């Protein structure tokens, strides 16, 4: 099922978009817009820095987002998003989507309650 994902609850939800950029050093930054797992409604934009796309998705799965997939490159991370994730020690961030300029990036544990 293209463009769908099963999140923490196991329910199927539409995934509005995502993409990646390869950095000069060979690593990648993956950006995904996902339904908010807490059930509050709305979406979140998640950024992951990893050695490759598969490892980026594995990092998300290790945090409980079991069936997150990246198909295509329709919505790659912006330069500001790349800068944010590269300067964070965990390399895994989120904030509400659509982008709200006043909202800061949060570590993933703030989204998942871990």
N, C-alpha and C positions, 0 to 999 in steps of 0.2 A: 504494500500500500504506500504509494509514493506521497511524500509530504505529511506523513503521520508519525506519531511517536507514542509510546507507552511510557508514562512517567511513574512517579513513586506509587501512585494508587493502582497502577495496572490498567487504567482506563486509556482509551485511545484519544489522542488530541491532535489537532492540526498543528503543524510546525510552520510558522509563517516564513522563516527564512534563515539562512546561514551562509557562511563562506569561510575562506581562509586566505592568508597571505604567507608566502614563504619569505623568510628573512635572509639577508646576505650570508649569515653563518650556517644556513641550512635548516634551522628550526622553523616552526610554523606558529602562527597565532590563529586560532579558530574562534569564530564568533557565531553563536547560535541564538536565535530568538525562540524561546520556549514558553509554554504555558506555566504560570506560577504554580509550583507544586503544593503550596499550602492551601489551595482551594479558594483563595481570596478573589480569584478572577484576574484577568489581565495577563500580560506577558512580562517576561524578564529577558534581558540581553545578557548572555553569559559569554565570558572571554576566557580562553585557555591558552597558555603558552606551553609547548611541548616539543619534543624532538621531531615528531611527525604527526600527521592527522590521526592515525590509528591510536597513538599514545595519548593524544589530546582527548579523544572520545573515551578511552579507557579511564583516564583520570576522572571524567564525569561519572562514568558507570561505577567507579569505586566509591563515589559519594552518594550512591543510591539512585541515580538516574539511569536505570537499567537499559532502556531501549532507545537511546539517543543516537540518531544517525545523521550524517552529513551527506546530503545528495546535492551535487552541484555547487556552484559558487555565485549564487544570485545576490547575496548580501554579505560581501566580505567586510572585515573590520576596517574602520576608518583609521587614518593616521593617529588621531587622538586616542582611539581605543587601543591601538598597538602600544602607544607610549604608556598608557595606564597599566596595562598588564605586564609590560616589561619592567616597570618600576615597582611592582608589588612583589614582596618576597615569596608568596605562595604561587604566583602566576596563574591564579584562578579567581576571577572576579565576576560580579553581577550588578545590575541595576535595573530599575523598572523600564519597560518599553511601552509605548514609544519613548524615545529619548526625552528626558526632562532635564534641562540644563542645570537646574538647581540641585538635582539629586547627585550625590557622590557615589563612587563605586564602593561596593561592599565585598568583604571576603565571603567565599561560598558558604562557610559555616553559619553565617547570619541568615542565609536563605533557607538552609536545610535544618537549622536548629540543632546542629551537632556541636 
